[in-house]
Amino acid sequence: MTEDELKTIEARLNELPSGPWYVERARPGHDDEARVYDRGSWGVCKPTPNQPLYRRPIAEFVAAARADVPALISEVRRLRELFENTLGGGVL
């Protein structure tokens, strides 16, 4: 993955509402349906009449991605820097 690709991912991430994001049951009695929101707003992944509610595993993945993606970007950059500083780099 190139630095330009990381920057593209980071730019998309920066357009999103800040985290953390949460998962909440969409309707009482429907534990398999969920919504994703941030700080009490339903604006992150709000279901619409044309979009079904998320199944809980999908909602949990989407909610966790708000924290996971920045961590992964940071780790890629940290490992690249380590590689450059210890081995002289040139490959990445």
PDB file of N, CA, C and O in Angstrom:
ATOM      1  N   MET A   1       0.848  -1.170   0.000  1.00  0.00           N
ATOM      2  CA  MET A   1       0.000   0.000   0.000  1.00  0.00           C
ATOM      3  C   MET A   1       0.897   1.237   0.000  1.00  0.00           C
ATOM      4  O   MET A   1       1.838   1.340   0.786  1.00  0.00           O
ATOM      5  N   THR A   2       0.589   2.157  -0.883  1.00  0.00           N
ATOM      6  CA  THR A   2       1.412   3.357  -0.995  1.00  0.00           C
ATOM      7  C   THR A   2       0.948   4.430  -0.004  1.00  0.00           C
ATOM      8  O   THR A   2      -0.143   4.346   0.560  1.00  0.00           O
ATOM      9  N   GLU A   3       1.794   5.428   0.191  1.00  0.00           N
ATOM     10  CA  GLU A   3       1.421   6.545   1.056  1.00  0.00           C
ATOM     11  C   GLU A   3       0.218   7.290   0.474  1.00  0.00           C
ATOM     12  O   GLU A   3      -0.634   7.766   1.224  1.00  0.00           O
ATOM     13  N   ASP A   4       0.144   7.394  -0.848  1.00  0.00           N
ATOM     14  CA  ASP A   4      -1.022   8.036  -1.471  1.00  0.00           C
ATOM     15  C   ASP A   4      -2.311   7.274  -1.166  1.00  0.00           C
ATOM     16  O   ASP A   4      -3.353   7.883  -0.924  1.00  0.00           O
ATOM     17  N   GLU A   5      -2.240   5.952  -1.179  1.00  0.00           N
ATOM     18  CA  GLU A   5      -3.420   5.148  -0.827  1.00  0.00           C
ATOM     19  C   GLU A   5      -3.815   5.366   0.629  1.00  0.00           C
ATOM     20  O   GLU A   5      -4.997   5.492   0.948  1.00  0.00           O
ATOM     21  N   LEU A   6      -2.822   5.409   1.506  1.00  0.00           N
ATOM     22  CA  LEU A   6      -3.107   5.694   2.924  1.00  0.00           C
ATOM     23  C   LEU A   6      -3.745   7.075   3.077  1.00  0.00           C
ATOM     24  O   LEU A   6      -4.692   7.238   3.846  1.00  0.00           O
ATOM     25  N   LYS A   7      -3.235   8.059   2.353  1.00  0.00           N
ATOM     26  CA  LYS A   7      -3.794   9.408   2.427  1.00  0.00           C
ATOM     27  C   LYS A   7      -5.231   9.448   1.915  1.00  0.00           C
ATOM     28  O   LYS A   7      -6.057  10.186   2.452  1.00  0.00           O
ATOM     29  N   THR A   8      -5.537   8.669   0.890  1.00  0.00           N
ATOM     30  CA  THR A   8      -6.906   8.600   0.372  1.00  0.00           C
ATOM     31  C   THR A   8      -7.848   8.015   1.409  1.00  0.00           C
ATOM     32  O   THR A   8      -8.946   8.532   1.618  1.00  0.00           O
ATOM     33  N   ILE A   9      -7.425   6.944   2.056  1.00  0.00           N
ATOM     34  CA  ILE A   9      -8.232   6.328   3.120  1.00  0.00           C
ATOM     35  C   ILE A   9      -8.412   7.313   4.261  1.00  0.00           C
ATOM     36  O   ILE A   9      -9.512   7.466   4.794  1.00  0.00           O
ATOM     37  N   GLU A  10      -7.327   7.981   4.634  1.00  0.00           N
ATOM     38  CA  GLU A  10      -7.369   8.944   5.724  1.00  0.00           C
ATOM     39  C   GLU A  10      -8.306  10.110   5.396  1.00  0.00           C
ATOM     40  O   GLU A  10      -9.021  10.592   6.274  1.00  0.00           O
ATOM     41  N   ALA A  11      -8.307  10.562   4.150  1.00  0.00           N
ATOM     42  CA  ALA A  11      -9.197  11.652   3.736  1.00  0.00           C
ATOM     43  C   ALA A  11     -10.659  11.232   3.856  1.00  0.00           C
ATOM     44  O   ALA A  11     -11.491  12.009   4.325  1.00  0.00           O
ATOM     45  N   ARG A  12     -10.978  10.006   3.436  1.00  0.00           N
ATOM     46  CA  ARG A  12     -12.357   9.509   3.588  1.00  0.00           C
ATOM     47  C   ARG A  12     -12.722   9.445   5.065  1.00  0.00           C
ATOM     48  O   ARG A  12     -13.832   9.812   5.451  1.00  0.00           O
ATOM     49  N   LEU A  13     -11.802   8.984   5.880  1.00  0.00           N
ATOM     50  CA  LEU A  13     -12.025   8.873   7.315  1.00  0.00           C
ATOM     51  C   LEU A  13     -12.294  10.239   7.934  1.00  0.00           C
ATOM     52  O   LEU A  13     -13.166  10.374   8.792  1.00  0.00           O
ATOM     53  N   ASN A  14     -11.557  11.239   7.505  1.00  0.00           N
ATOM     54  CA  ASN A  14     -11.704  12.575   8.068  1.00  0.00           C
ATOM     55  C   ASN A  14     -13.032  13.244   7.697  1.00  0.00           C
ATOM     56  O   ASN A  14     -13.410  14.241   8.312  1.00  0.00           O
ATOM     57  N   GLU A  15     -13.729  12.717   6.717  1.00  0.00           N
ATOM     58  CA  GLU A  15     -15.041  13.247   6.328  1.00  0.00           C
ATOM     59  C   GLU A  15     -16.172  12.698   7.211  1.00  0.00           C
ATOM     60  O   GLU A  15     -17.302  13.183   7.153  1.00  0.00           O
ATOM     61  N   LEU A  16     -15.863  11.701   8.012  1.00  0.00           N
ATOM     62  CA  LEU A  16     -16.870  11.047   8.845  1.00  0.00           C
ATOM     63  C   LEU A  16     -17.042  11.766  10.178  1.00  0.00           C
ATOM     64  O   LEU A  16     -16.147  12.488  10.615  1.00  0.00           O
ATOM     65  N   PRO A  17     -18.189  11.570  10.825  1.00  0.00           N
ATOM     66  CA  PRO A  17     -18.332  12.088  12.190  1.00  0.00           C
ATOM     67  C   PRO A  17     -17.282  11.451  13.093  1.00  0.00           C
ATOM     68  O   PRO A  17     -16.934  10.282  12.931  1.00  0.00           O
ATOM     69  N   SER A  18     -16.784  12.233  14.043  1.00  0.00           N
ATOM     70  CA  SER A  18     -15.762  11.710  14.936  1.00  0.00           C
ATOM     71  C   SER A  18     -16.339  10.605  15.810  1.00  0.00           C
ATOM     72  O   SER A  18     -17.548  10.546  16.034  1.00  0.00           O
ATOM     73  N   GLY A  19     -15.486   9.752  16.290  1.00  0.00           N
ATOM     74  CA  GLY A  19     -15.918   8.645  17.122  1.00  0.00           C
ATOM     75  C   GLY A  19     -15.912   9.020  18.585  1.00  0.00           C
ATOM     76  O   GLY A  19     -15.701  10.186  18.919  1.00  0.00           O
ATOM     77  N   PRO A  20     -16.133   8.082  19.449  1.00  0.00           N
ATOM     78  CA  PRO A  20     -16.407   6.686  19.090  1.00  0.00           C
ATOM     79  C   PRO A  20     -17.828   6.514  18.561  1.00  0.00           C
ATOM     80  O   PRO A  20     -18.714   7.330  18.815  1.00  0.00           O
ATOM     81  N   TRP A  21     -18.013   5.439  17.827  1.00  0.00           N
ATOM     82  CA  TRP A  21     -19.332   5.086  17.327  1.00  0.00           C
ATOM     83  C   TRP A  21     -19.876   3.946  18.181  1.00  0.00           C
ATOM     84  O   TRP A  21     -19.115   3.182  18.775  1.00  0.00           O
ATOM     85  N   TYR A  22     -21.184   3.842  18.234  1.00  0.00           N
ATOM     86  CA  TYR A  22     -21.847   2.856  19.078  1.00  0.00           C
ATOM     87  C   TYR A  22     -22.873   2.060  18.283  1.00  0.00           C
ATOM     88  O   TYR A  22     -23.347   2.494  17.234  1.00  0.00           O
ATOM     89  N   VAL A  23     -23.197   0.907  18.799  1.00  0.00           N
ATOM     90  CA  VAL A  23     -24.240   0.061  18.219  1.00  0.00           C
ATOM     91  C   VAL A  23     -25.382  -0.005  19.210  1.00  0.00           C
ATOM     92  O   VAL A  23     -25.168  -0.174  20.411  1.00  0.00           O
ATOM     93  N   GLU A  24     -26.585   0.130  18.706  1.00  0.00           N
ATOM     94  CA  GLU A  24     -27.767   0.021  19.551  1.00  0.00           C
ATOM     95  C   GLU A  24     -28.815  -0.811  18.834  1.00  0.00           C
ATOM     96  O   GLU A  24     -28.968  -0.730  17.615  1.00  0.00           O
ATOM     97  N   ARG A  25     -29.524  -1.600  19.597  1.00  0.00           N
ATOM     98  CA  ARG A  25     -30.615  -2.396  19.031  1.00  0.00           C
ATOM     99  C   ARG A  25     -31.584  -1.454  18.331  1.00  0.00           C
ATOM    100  O   ARG A  25     -31.939  -0.408  18.875  1.00  0.00           O
ATOM    101  N   ALA A  26     -32.009  -1.815  17.139  1.00  0.00           N
ATOM    102  CA  ALA A  26     -32.852  -0.941  16.343  1.00  0.00           C
ATOM    103  C   ALA A  26     -34.286  -0.882  16.858  1.00  0.00           C
ATOM    104  O   ALA A  26     -34.902   0.183  16.898  1.00  0.00           O
ATOM    105  N   ARG A  27     -34.798  -2.026  17.245  1.00  0.00           N
ATOM    106  CA  ARG A  27     -36.187  -2.068  17.716  1.00  0.00           C
ATOM    107  C   ARG A  27     -36.284  -3.030  18.888  1.00  0.00           C
ATOM    108  O   ARG A  27     -35.629  -4.072  18.882  1.00  0.00           O
ATOM    109  N   PRO A  28     -37.072  -2.709  19.872  1.00  0.00           N
ATOM    110  CA  PRO A  28     -37.251  -3.646  20.980  1.00  0.00           C
ATOM    111  C   PRO A  28     -37.680  -5.016  20.460  1.00  0.00           C
ATOM    112  O   PRO A  28     -38.559  -5.131  19.606  1.00  0.00           O
ATOM    113  N   GLY A  29     -37.042  -6.036  20.995  1.00  0.00           N
ATOM    114  CA  GLY A  29     -37.392  -7.402  20.594  1.00  0.00           C
ATOM    115  C   GLY A  29     -36.720  -7.872  19.327  1.00  0.00           C
ATOM    116  O   GLY A  29     -36.950  -9.003  18.900  1.00  0.00           O
ATOM    117  N   HIS A  30     -35.897  -7.045  18.711  1.00  0.00           N
ATOM    118  CA  HIS A  30     -35.196  -7.417  17.485  1.00  0.00           C
ATOM    119  C   HIS A  30     -33.689  -7.284  17.716  1.00  0.00           C
ATOM    120  O   HIS A  30     -33.046  -6.378  17.187  1.00  0.00           O
ATOM    121  N   ASP A  31     -33.144  -8.194  18.507  1.00  0.00           N
ATOM    122  CA  ASP A  31     -31.736  -8.116  18.885  1.00  0.00           C
ATOM    123  C   ASP A  31     -30.792  -8.277  17.705  1.00  0.00           C
ATOM    124  O   ASP A  31     -29.628  -7.888  17.801  1.00  0.00           O
ATOM    125  N   ASP A  32     -31.261  -8.844  16.585  1.00  0.00           N
ATOM    126  CA  ASP A  32     -30.379  -9.051  15.443  1.00  0.00           C
ATOM    127  C   ASP A  32     -30.326  -7.830  14.530  1.00  0.00           C
ATOM    128  O   ASP A  32     -29.554  -7.832  13.572  1.00  0.00           O
ATOM    129  N   GLU A  33     -31.111  -6.796  14.784  1.00  0.00           N
ATOM    130  CA  GLU A  33     -31.096  -5.580  13.986  1.00  0.00           C
ATOM    131  C   GLU A  33     -30.510  -4.435  14.806  1.00  0.00           C
ATOM    132  O   GLU A  33     -30.842  -4.268  15.979  1.00  0.00           O
ATOM    133  N   ALA A  34     -29.640  -3.651  14.183  1.00  0.00           N
ATOM    134  CA  ALA A  34     -28.954  -2.620  14.947  1.00  0.00           C
ATOM    135  C   ALA A  34     -28.722  -1.364  14.107  1.00  0.00           C
ATOM    136  O   ALA A  34     -28.760  -1.396  12.877  1.00  0.00           O
ATOM    137  N   ARG A  35     -28.482  -0.270  14.806  1.00  0.00           N
ATOM    138  CA  ARG A  35     -28.095   0.998  14.201  1.00  0.00           C
ATOM    139  C   ARG A  35     -26.715   1.372  14.726  1.00  0.00           C
ATOM    140  O   ARG A  35     -26.303   0.931  15.799  1.00  0.00           O
ATOM    141  N   VAL A  36     -26.009   2.188  13.954  1.00  0.00           N
ATOM    142  CA  VAL A  36     -24.716   2.707  14.377  1.00  0.00           C
ATOM    143  C   VAL A  36     -24.862   4.215  14.532  1.00  0.00           C
ATOM    144  O   VAL A  36     -25.412   4.881  13.654  1.00  0.00           O
ATOM    145  N   TYR A  37     -24.376   4.755  15.640  1.00  0.00           N
ATOM    146  CA  TYR A  37     -24.472   6.191  15.859  1.00  0.00           C
ATOM    147  C   TYR A  37     -23.242   6.698  16.604  1.00  0.00           C
ATOM    148  O   TYR A  37     -22.455   5.921  17.144  1.00  0.00           O
ATOM    149  N   ASP A  38     -23.097   8.021  16.617  1.00  0.00           N
ATOM    150  CA  ASP A  38     -22.003   8.638  17.359  1.00  0.00           C
ATOM    151  C   ASP A  38     -22.587   9.658  18.322  1.00  0.00           C
ATOM    152  O   ASP A  38     -23.394  10.501  17.932  1.00  0.00           O
ATOM    153  N   ARG A  39     -22.187   9.579  19.549  1.00  0.00           N
ATOM    154  CA  ARG A  39     -22.589  10.533  20.581  1.00  0.00           C
ATOM    155  C   ARG A  39     -24.090  10.824  20.578  1.00  0.00           C
ATOM    156  O   ARG A  39     -24.500  11.970  20.762  1.00  0.00           O
ATOM    157  N   GLY A  40     -24.896   9.808  20.373  1.00  0.00           N
ATOM    158  CA  GLY A  40     -26.336   9.967  20.456  1.00  0.00           C
ATOM    159  C   GLY A  40     -27.011  10.415  19.182  1.00  0.00           C
ATOM    160  O   GLY A  40     -28.237  10.514  19.141  1.00  0.00           O
ATOM    161  N   SER A  41     -26.241  10.691  18.131  1.00  0.00           N
ATOM    162  CA  SER A  41     -26.827  11.103  16.853  1.00  0.00           C
ATOM    163  C   SER A  41     -27.093   9.864  16.003  1.00  0.00           C
ATOM    164  O   SER A  41     -26.313   8.911  16.016  1.00  0.00           O
ATOM    165  N   TRP A  42     -28.180   9.886  15.280  1.00  0.00           N
ATOM    166  CA  TRP A  42     -28.478   8.757  14.385  1.00  0.00           C
ATOM    167  C   TRP A  42     -27.928   9.009  12.985  1.00  0.00           C
ATOM    168  O   TRP A  42     -28.345   8.349  12.033  1.00  0.00           O
ATOM    169  N   GLY A  43     -27.006   9.945  12.848  1.00  0.00           N
ATOM    170  CA  GLY A  43     -26.536  10.342  11.537  1.00  0.00           C
ATOM    171  C   GLY A  43     -25.474   9.480  10.913  1.00  0.00           C
ATOM    172  O   GLY A  43     -25.155   9.690   9.742  1.00  0.00           O
ATOM    173  N   VAL A  44     -24.902   8.522  11.615  1.00  0.00           N
ATOM    174  CA  VAL A  44     -23.803   7.744  11.043  1.00  0.00           C
ATOM    175  C   VAL A  44     -24.309   6.720  10.036  1.00  0.00           C
ATOM    176  O   VAL A  44     -23.953   6.793   8.860  1.00  0.00           O
ATOM    177  N   CYS A  45     -25.099   5.801  10.454  1.00  0.00           N
ATOM    178  CA  CYS A  45     -25.614   4.744   9.580  1.00  0.00           C
ATOM    179  C   CYS A  45     -27.107   4.582   9.832  1.00  0.00           C
ATOM    180  O   CYS A  45     -27.571   3.515  10.232  1.00  0.00           O
ATOM    181  N   LYS A  46     -27.833   5.630   9.598  1.00  0.00           N
ATOM    182  CA  LYS A  46     -29.263   5.615   9.890  1.00  0.00           C
ATOM    183  C   LYS A  46     -30.009   4.848   8.799  1.00  0.00           C
ATOM    184  O   LYS A  46     -29.827   5.119   7.612  1.00  0.00           O
ATOM    185  N   PRO A  47     -30.836   3.906   9.195  1.00  0.00           N
ATOM    186  CA  PRO A  47     -31.635   3.201   8.204  1.00  0.00           C
ATOM    187  C   PRO A  47     -32.616   4.161   7.525  1.00  0.00           C
ATOM    188  O   PRO A  47     -33.105   5.105   8.144  1.00  0.00           O
ATOM    189  N   THR A  48     -32.890   3.908   6.266  1.00  0.00           N
ATOM    190  CA  THR A  48     -33.871   4.676   5.508  1.00  0.00           C
ATOM    191  C   THR A  48     -34.938   3.722   5.005  1.00  0.00           C
ATOM    192  O   THR A  48     -34.761   2.509   5.111  1.00  0.00           O
ATOM    193  N   PRO A  49     -36.038   4.221   4.462  1.00  0.00           N
ATOM    194  CA  PRO A  49     -37.067   3.302   3.948  1.00  0.00           C
ATOM    195  C   PRO A  49     -36.534   2.336   2.897  1.00  0.00           C
ATOM    196  O   PRO A  49     -37.064   1.235   2.750  1.00  0.00           O
ATOM    197  N   ASN A  50     -35.494   2.731   2.163  1.00  0.00           N
ATOM    198  CA  ASN A  50     -34.941   1.863   1.119  1.00  0.00           C
ATOM    199  C   ASN A  50     -33.743   1.045   1.575  1.00  0.00           C
ATOM    200  O   ASN A  50     -33.217   0.232   0.815  1.00  0.00           O
ATOM    201  N   GLN A  51     -33.313   1.255   2.809  1.00  0.00           N
ATOM    202  CA  GLN A  51     -32.138   0.536   3.330  1.00  0.00           C
ATOM    203  C   GLN A  51     -32.535  -0.216   4.587  1.00  0.00           C
ATOM    204  O   GLN A  51     -32.966   0.401   5.561  1.00  0.00           O
ATOM    205  N   PRO A  52     -32.400  -1.520   4.586  1.00  0.00           N
ATOM    206  CA  PRO A  52     -32.749  -2.284   5.786  1.00  0.00           C
ATOM    207  C   PRO A  52     -31.793  -1.986   6.931  1.00  0.00           C
ATOM    208  O   PRO A  52     -30.691  -1.477   6.725  1.00  0.00           O
ATOM    209  N   LEU A  53     -32.221  -2.302   8.103  1.00  0.00           N
ATOM    210  CA  LEU A  53     -31.362  -2.154   9.279  1.00  0.00           C
ATOM    211  C   LEU A  53     -30.191  -3.117   9.172  1.00  0.00           C
ATOM    212  O   LEU A  53     -30.284  -4.159   8.523  1.00  0.00           O
ATOM    213  N   TYR A  54     -29.094  -2.758   9.815  1.00  0.00           N
ATOM    214  CA  TYR A  54     -27.932  -3.634   9.834  1.00  0.00           C
ATOM    215  C   TYR A  54     -28.179  -4.827  10.741  1.00  0.00           C
ATOM    216  O   TYR A  54     -28.871  -4.719  11.754  1.00  0.00           O
ATOM    217  N   ARG A  55     -27.617  -5.946  10.376  1.00  0.00           N
ATOM    218  CA  ARG A  55     -27.543  -7.059  11.296  1.00  0.00           C
ATOM    219  C   ARG A  55     -26.460  -6.713  12.305  1.00  0.00           C
ATOM    220  O   ARG A  55     -25.494  -6.033  11.960  1.00  0.00           O
ATOM    221  N   ARG A  56     -26.599  -7.160  13.519  1.00  0.00           N
ATOM    222  CA  ARG A  56     -25.692  -6.751  14.595  1.00  0.00           C
ATOM    223  C   ARG A  56     -24.207  -6.944  14.248  1.00  0.00           C
ATOM    224  O   ARG A  56     -23.428  -6.026  14.503  1.00  0.00           O
ATOM    225  N   PRO A  57     -23.768  -8.078  13.684  1.00  0.00           N
ATOM    226  CA  PRO A  57     -22.327  -8.207  13.386  1.00  0.00           C
ATOM    227  C   PRO A  57     -21.833  -7.142  12.407  1.00  0.00           C
ATOM    228  O   PRO A  57     -20.708  -6.659  12.536  1.00  0.00           O
ATOM    229  N   ILE A  58     -22.657  -6.777  11.440  1.00  0.00           N
ATOM    230  CA  ILE A  58     -22.262  -5.739  10.484  1.00  0.00           C
ATOM    231  C   ILE A  58     -22.176  -4.389  11.199  1.00  0.00           C
ATOM    232  O   ILE A  58     -21.212  -3.645  11.017  1.00  0.00           O
ATOM    233  N   ALA A  59     -23.179  -4.081  12.005  1.00  0.00           N
ATOM    234  CA  ALA A  59     -23.189  -2.819  12.742  1.00  0.00           C
ATOM    235  C   ALA A  59     -21.978  -2.723  13.669  1.00  0.00           C
ATOM    236  O   ALA A  59     -21.367  -1.660  13.778  1.00  0.00           O
ATOM    237  N   GLU A  60     -21.629  -3.815  14.332  1.00  0.00           N
ATOM    238  CA  GLU A  60     -20.485  -3.799  15.230  1.00  0.00           C
ATOM    239  C   GLU A  60     -19.180  -3.582  14.463  1.00  0.00           C
ATOM    240  O   GLU A  60     -18.286  -2.884  14.940  1.00  0.00           O
ATOM    241  N   PHE A  61     -19.073  -4.178  13.282  1.00  0.00           N
ATOM    242  CA  PHE A  61     -17.885  -3.978  12.452  1.00  0.00           C
ATOM    243  C   PHE A  61     -17.785  -2.514  12.015  1.00  0.00           C
ATOM    244  O   PHE A  61     -16.716  -1.911  12.103  1.00  0.00           O
ATOM    245  N   VAL A  62     -18.890  -1.947  11.547  1.00  0.00           N
ATOM    246  CA  VAL A  62     -18.903  -0.549  11.094  1.00  0.00           C
ATOM    247  C   VAL A  62     -18.546   0.378  12.246  1.00  0.00           C
ATOM    248  O   VAL A  62     -17.735   1.289  12.078  1.00  0.00           O
ATOM    249  N   ALA A  63     -19.135   0.161  13.400  1.00  0.00           N
ATOM    250  CA  ALA A  63     -18.856   1.016  14.554  1.00  0.00           C
ATOM    251  C   ALA A  63     -17.391   0.919  14.968  1.00  0.00           C
ATOM    252  O   ALA A  63     -16.766   1.936  15.271  1.00  0.00           O
ATOM    253  N   ALA A  64     -16.842  -0.281  14.983  1.00  0.00           N
ATOM    254  CA  ALA A  64     -15.450  -0.475  15.388  1.00  0.00           C
ATOM    255  C   ALA A  64     -14.477   0.099  14.363  1.00  0.00           C
ATOM    256  O   ALA A  64     -13.366   0.494  14.717  1.00  0.00           O
ATOM    257  N   ALA A  65     -14.886   0.147  13.092  1.00  0.00           N
ATOM    258  CA  ALA A  65     -14.001   0.646  12.045  1.00  0.00           C
ATOM    259  C   ALA A  65     -13.595   2.095  12.287  1.00  0.00           C
ATOM    260  O   ALA A  65     -12.515   2.509  11.867  1.00  0.00           O
ATOM    261  N   ARG A  66     -14.446   2.870  12.957  1.00  0.00           N
ATOM    262  CA  ARG A  66     -14.129   4.282  13.206  1.00  0.00           C
ATOM    263  C   ARG A  66     -12.873   4.420  14.062  1.00  0.00           C
ATOM    264  O   ARG A  66     -12.142   5.401  13.926  1.00  0.00           O
ATOM    265  N   ALA A  67     -12.617   3.470  14.927  1.00  0.00           N
ATOM    266  CA  ALA A  67     -11.391   3.467  15.733  1.00  0.00           C
ATOM    267  C   ALA A  67     -10.316   2.574  15.112  1.00  0.00           C
ATOM    268  O   ALA A  67      -9.127   2.875  15.216  1.00  0.00           O
ATOM    269  N   ASP A  68     -10.722   1.488  14.473  1.00  0.00           N
ATOM    270  CA  ASP A  68      -9.760   0.531  13.923  1.00  0.00           C
ATOM    271  C   ASP A  68      -8.970   1.096  12.748  1.00  0.00           C
ATOM    272  O   ASP A  68      -7.760   0.890  12.665  1.00  0.00           O
ATOM    273  N   VAL A  69      -9.632   1.801  11.844  1.00  0.00           N
ATOM    274  CA  VAL A  69      -8.950   2.295  10.641  1.00  0.00           C
ATOM    275  C   VAL A  69      -7.845   3.292  10.992  1.00  0.00           C
ATOM    276  O   VAL A  69      -6.738   3.159  10.469  1.00  0.00           O
ATOM    277  N   PRO A  70      -8.091   4.284  11.852  1.00  0.00           N
ATOM    278  CA  PRO A  70      -6.979   5.169  12.215  1.00  0.00           C
ATOM    279  C   PRO A  70      -5.817   4.412  12.869  1.00  0.00           C
ATOM    280  O   PRO A  70      -4.652   4.733  12.632  1.00  0.00           O
ATOM    281  N   ALA A  71      -6.135   3.416  13.684  1.00  0.00           N
ATOM    282  CA  ALA A  71      -5.084   2.624  14.321  1.00  0.00           C
ATOM    283  C   ALA A  71      -4.270   1.854  13.284  1.00  0.00           C
ATOM    284  O   ALA A  71      -3.048   1.766  13.395  1.00  0.00           O
ATOM    285  N   LEU A  72      -4.937   1.302  12.286  1.00  0.00           N
ATOM    286  CA  LEU A  72      -4.235   0.569  11.239  1.00  0.00           C
ATOM    287  C   LEU A  72      -3.356   1.493  10.404  1.00  0.00           C
ATOM    288  O   LEU A  72      -2.230   1.130  10.062  1.00  0.00           O
ATOM    289  N   ILE A  73      -3.851   2.677  10.075  1.00  0.00           N
ATOM    290  CA  ILE A  73      -3.050   3.650   9.328  1.00  0.00           C
ATOM    291  C   ILE A  73      -1.796   4.003  10.123  1.00  0.00           C
ATOM    292  O   ILE A  73      -0.692   4.028   9.579  1.00  0.00           O
ATOM    293  N   SER A  74      -1.975   4.274  11.399  1.00  0.00           N
ATOM    294  CA  SER A  74      -0.825   4.611  12.255  1.00  0.00           C
ATOM    295  C   SER A  74       0.179   3.468  12.317  1.00  0.00           C
ATOM    296  O   SER A  74       1.389   3.697  12.286  1.00  0.00           O
ATOM    297  N   GLU A  75      -0.316   2.249  12.403  1.00  0.00           N
ATOM    298  CA  GLU A  75       0.580   1.096  12.489  1.00  0.00           C
ATOM    299  C   GLU A  75       1.364   0.903  11.192  1.00  0.00           C
ATOM    300  O   GLU A  75       2.555   0.591  11.228  1.00  0.00           O
ATOM    301  N   VAL A  76       0.710   1.085  10.055  1.00  0.00           N
ATOM    302  CA  VAL A  76       1.415   0.972   8.776  1.00  0.00           C
ATOM    303  C   VAL A  76       2.531   2.006   8.712  1.00  0.00           C
ATOM    304  O   VAL A  76       3.653   1.691   8.316  1.00  0.00           O
ATOM    305  N   ARG A  77       2.227   3.231   9.100  1.00  0.00           N
ATOM    306  CA  ARG A  77       3.243   4.281   9.068  1.00  0.00           C
ATOM    307  C   ARG A  77       4.370   4.022  10.071  1.00  0.00           C
ATOM    308  O   ARG A  77       5.536   4.280   9.771  1.00  0.00           O
ATOM    309  N   ARG A  78       4.031   3.516  11.249  1.00  0.00           N
ATOM    310  CA  ARG A  78       5.051   3.199  12.249  1.00  0.00           C
ATOM    311  C   ARG A  78       5.986   2.110  11.745  1.00  0.00           C
ATOM    312  O   ARG A  78       7.204   2.211  11.893  1.00  0.00           O
ATOM    313  N   LEU A  79       5.418   1.076  11.152  1.00  0.00           N
ATOM    314  CA  LEU A  79       6.241  -0.018  10.638  1.00  0.00           C
ATOM    315  C   LEU A  79       7.107   0.432   9.469  1.00  0.00           C
ATOM    316  O   LEU A  79       8.250  -0.006   9.339  1.00  0.00           O
ATOM    317  N   ARG A  80       6.572   1.299   8.622  1.00  0.00           N
ATOM    318  CA  ARG A  80       7.383   1.829   7.526  1.00  0.00           C
ATOM    319  C   ARG A  80       8.567   2.625   8.054  1.00  0.00           C
ATOM    320  O   ARG A  80       9.692   2.480   7.574  1.00  0.00           O
ATOM    321  N   GLU A  81       8.303   3.462   9.043  1.00  0.00           N
ATOM    322  CA  GLU A  81       9.380   4.263   9.624  1.00  0.00           C
ATOM    323  C   GLU A  81      10.431   3.362  10.271  1.00  0.00           C
ATOM    324  O   GLU A  81      11.631   3.597  10.126  1.00  0.00           O
ATOM    325  N   LEU A  82       9.980   2.343  10.976  1.00  0.00           N
ATOM    326  CA  LEU A  82      10.905   1.391  11.588  1.00  0.00           C
ATOM    327  C   LEU A  82      11.749   0.708  10.520  1.00  0.00           C
ATOM    328  O   LEU A  82      12.964   0.576  10.671  1.00  0.00           O
ATOM    329  N   PHE A  83      11.119   0.283   9.465  1.00  0.00           N
ATOM    330  CA  PHE A  83      11.825  -0.369   8.361  1.00  0.00           C
ATOM    331  C   PHE A  83      12.860   0.567   7.753  1.00  0.00           C
ATOM    332  O   PHE A  83      14.006   0.182   7.520  1.00  0.00           O
ATOM    333  N   GLU A  84      12.438   1.808   7.500  1.00  0.00           N
ATOM    334  CA  GLU A  84      13.354   2.783   6.900  1.00  0.00           C
ATOM    335  C   GLU A  84      14.545   3.059   7.816  1.00  0.00           C
ATOM    336  O   GLU A  84      15.676   3.181   7.347  1.00  0.00           O
ATOM    337  N   ASN A  85      14.292   3.155   9.113  1.00  0.00           N
ATOM    338  CA  ASN A  85      15.352   3.502  10.066  1.00  0.00           C
ATOM    339  C   ASN A  85      16.282   2.341  10.388  1.00  0.00           C
ATOM    340  O   ASN A  85      17.448   2.562  10.712  1.00  0.00           O
ATOM    341  N   THR A  86      15.797   1.123  10.306  1.00  0.00           N
ATOM    342  CA  THR A  86      16.639  -0.014  10.695  1.00  0.00           C
ATOM    343  C   THR A  86      17.283  -0.728   9.524  1.00  0.00           C
ATOM    344  O   THR A  86      18.396  -1.240   9.646  1.00  0.00           O
ATOM    345  N   LEU A  87      16.600  -0.770   8.396  1.00  0.00           N
ATOM    346  CA  LEU A  87      17.131  -1.540   7.261  1.00  0.00           C
ATOM    347  C   LEU A  87      17.496  -0.668   6.071  1.00  0.00           C
ATOM    348  O   LEU A  87      17.987  -1.181   5.065  1.00  0.00           O
ATOM    349  N   GLY A  88      17.274   0.597   6.159  1.00  0.00           N
ATOM    350  CA  GLY A  88      17.607   1.459   5.041  1.00  0.00           C
ATOM    351  C   GLY A  88      16.507   1.588   4.023  1.00  0.00           C
ATOM    352  O   GLY A  88      16.583   2.421   3.120  1.00  0.00           O
ATOM    353  N   GLY A  89      15.479   0.768   4.160  1.00  0.00           N
ATOM    354  CA  GLY A  89      14.302   0.899   3.305  1.00  0.00           C
ATOM    355  C   GLY A  89      14.573   0.698   1.846  1.00  0.00           C
ATOM    356  O   GLY A  89      15.398  -0.124   1.448  1.00  0.00           O
ATOM    357  N   GLY A  90      13.858   1.471   1.047  1.00  0.00           N
ATOM    358  CA  GLY A  90      14.009   1.376  -0.392  1.00  0.00           C
ATOM    359  C   GLY A  90      13.010   0.444  -1.053  1.00  0.00           C
ATOM    360  O   GLY A  90      12.729   0.597  -2.242  1.00  0.00           O
ATOM    361  N   VAL A  91      12.471  -0.510  -0.325  1.00  0.00           N
ATOM    362  CA  VAL A  91      11.532  -1.463  -0.908  1.00  0.00           C
ATOM    363  C   VAL A  91      10.131  -0.892  -0.909  1.00  0.00           C
ATOM    364  O   VAL A  91       9.419  -1.009  -1.906  1.00  0.00           O
ATOM    365  N   LEU A  92       9.713  -0.263   0.210  1.00  0.00           N
ATOM    366  CA  LEU A  92       8.369   0.292   0.297  1.00  0.00           C
ATOM    367  C   LEU A  92       8.388   1.655  -0.296  1.00  0.00           C
ATOM    368  O   LEU A  92       7.357   2.326  -0.335  1.00  0.00           O
TER     369      LEU A  92
END
